[in-house]
Amino acid sequence: MSKKQLTYSEAIAEIELIINKIENQELDIDELSANVKRVAELLNFCKLKLKNTEEEVQKVLREFDDK
């Protein structure tokens, strides 16, 4: 069974959900640690996704300028 690839929008939505739970004090101390770690993972994913997208756009623009 293949695992669905996480999208940028899904990652942002999950980050927002976790932040809302933290702000509303809906997490106990055990959940808090795990959720903070998850947010860190998601932020790293988003950062990498943005970097890769920027590189792809720059490549396309360079190719366009070369023509």
Phi and psi in degrees as GROMACS dihedral restraints (atoms count N, CA, C in turn):
[ dihedral_restraints ]
;  ai    aj    ak    al  type     phi  dphi    fc
    3     4     5     6     1   -86.7    20    10
    4     5     6     7     1   144.6    20    10
    6     7     8     9     1   -87.9    20    10
    7     8     9    10     1   134.4    20    10
    9    10    11    12     1   -67.9    20    10
   10    11    12    13     1   134.7    20    10
   12    13    14    15     1   -71.5    20    10
   13    14    15    16     1   131.8    20    10
   15    16    17    18     1   -71.5    20    10
   16    17    18    19     1   135.8    20    10
   18    19    20    21     1   -98.3    20    10
   19    20    21    22     1   162.5    20    10
   21    22    23    24     1   -58.4    20    10
   22    23    24    25     1   -45.7    20    10
   24    25    26    27     1   -62.5    20    10
   25    26    27    28     1   -39.6    20    10
   27    28    29    30     1   -65.9    20    10
   28    29    30    31     1   -40.2    20    10
   30    31    32    33     1   -63.2    20    10
   31    32    33    34     1   -44.8    20    10
   33    34    35    36     1   -62.1    20    10
   34    35    36    37     1   -43.4    20    10
   36    37    38    39     1   -61.9    20    10
   37    38    39    40     1   -40.9    20    10
   39    40    41    42     1   -67.5    20    10
   40    41    42    43     1   -40.1    20    10
   42    43    44    45     1   -59.4    20    10
   43    44    45    46     1   -47.4    20    10
   45    46    47    48     1   -61.1    20    10
   46    47    48    49     1   -40.5    20    10
   48    49    50    51     1   -62.1    20    10
   49    50    51    52     1   -46.6    20    10
   51    52    53    54     1   -64.8    20    10
   52    53    54    55     1   -42.2    20    10
   54    55    56    57     1   -61.8    20    10
   55    56    57    58     1   -41.7    20    10
   57    58    59    60     1   -61.1    20    10
   58    59    60    61     1   -41.6    20    10
   60    61    62    63     1   -63.7    20    10
   61    62    63    64     1   -40.2    20    10
   63    64    65    66     1   -65.3    20    10
   64    65    66    67     1   -47.2    20    10
   66    67    68    69     1   -62.0    20    10
   67    68    69    70     1   -34.7    20    10
   69    70    71    72     1   -90.8    20    10
   70    71    72    73     1     8.1    20    10
   72    73    74    75     1    53.2    20    10
   73    74    75    76     1    44.3    20    10
   75    76    77    78     1   -92.8    20    10
   76    77    78    79     1    -2.4    20    10
   78    79    80    81     1  -111.1    20    10
   79    80    81    82     1   138.0    20    10
   81    82    83    84     1   -81.8    20    10
   82    83    84    85     1   174.3    20    10
   84    85    86    87     1   -60.8    20    10
   85    86    87    88     1   -36.2    20    10
   87    88    89    90     1   -67.1    20    10
   88    89    90    91     1   -41.5    20    10
   90    91    92    93     1   -70.4    20    10
   91    92    93    94     1   -33.1    20    10
   93    94    95    96     1   -59.0    20    10
   94    95    96    97     1   -49.0    20    10
   96    97    98    99     1   -59.0    20    10
   97    98    99   100     1   -47.9    20    10
   99   100   101   102     1   -63.6    20    10
  100   101   102   103     1   -38.4    20    10
  102   103   104   105     1   -72.2    20    10
  103   104   105   106     1   -36.2    20    10
  105   106   107   108     1   -65.0    20    10
  106   107   108   109     1   -40.0    20    10
  108   109   110   111     1   -63.0    20    10
  109   110   111   112     1   -41.3    20    10
  111   112   113   114     1   -63.3    20    10
  112   113   114   115     1   -41.5    20    10
  114   115   116   117     1   -61.6    20    10
  115   116   117   118     1   -41.8    20    10
  117   118   119   120     1   -60.4    20    10
  118   119   120   121     1   -43.1    20    10
  120   121   122   123     1   -61.5    20    10
  121   122   123   124     1   -45.2    20    10
  123   124   125   126     1   -65.7    20    10
  124   125   126   127     1   -38.4    20    10
  126   127   128   129     1   -65.0    20    10
  127   128   129   130     1   -40.9    20    10
  129   130   131   132     1   -63.0    20    10
  130   131   132   133     1   -41.4    20    10
  132   133   134   135     1   -59.5    20    10
  133   134   135   136     1   -46.8    20    10
  135   136   137   138     1   -64.4    20    10
  136   137   138   139     1   -41.7    20    10
  138   139   140   141     1   -60.9    20    10
  139   140   141   142     1   -45.7    20    10
  141   142   143   144     1   -65.1    20    10
  142   143   144   145     1   -41.1    20    10
  144   145   146   147     1   -61.7    20    10
  145   146   147   148     1   -43.2    20    10
  147   148   149   150     1   -65.1    20    10
  148   149   150   151     1   -42.0    20    10
  150   151   152   153     1   -62.7    20    10
  151   152   153   154     1   -47.1    20    10
  153   154   155   156     1   -63.9    20    10
  154   155   156   157     1   -39.5    20    10
  156   157   158   159     1   -65.4    20    10
  157   158   159   160     1   -42.8    20    10
  159   160   161   162     1   -60.6    20    10
  160   161   162   163     1   -43.1    20    10
  162   163   164   165     1   -63.0    20    10
  163   164   165   166     1   -41.3    20    10
  165   166   167   168     1   -64.1    20    10
  166   167   168   169     1   -42.6    20    10
  168   169   170   171     1   -64.9    20    10
  169   170   171   172     1   -43.2    20    10
  171   172   173   174     1   -61.8    20    10
  172   173   174   175     1   -39.3    20    10
  174   175   176   177     1   -62.8    20    10
  175   176   177   178     1   -45.4    20    10
  177   178   179   180     1   -62.9    20    10
  178   179   180   181     1   -42.1    20    10
  180   181   182   183     1   -65.4    20    10
  181   182   183   184     1   -39.0    20    10
  183   184   185   186     1   -64.1    20    10
  184   185   186   187     1   -43.3    20    10
  186   187   188   189     1   -62.7    20    10
  187   188   189   190     1   -38.1    20    10
  189   190   191   192     1   -66.0    20    10
  190   191   192   193     1   -41.5    20    10
  192   193   194   195     1   -67.4    20    10
  193   194   195   196     1   -28.8    20    10
  195   196   197   198     1   -74.5    20    10
  196   197   198   199     1   -14.6    20    10
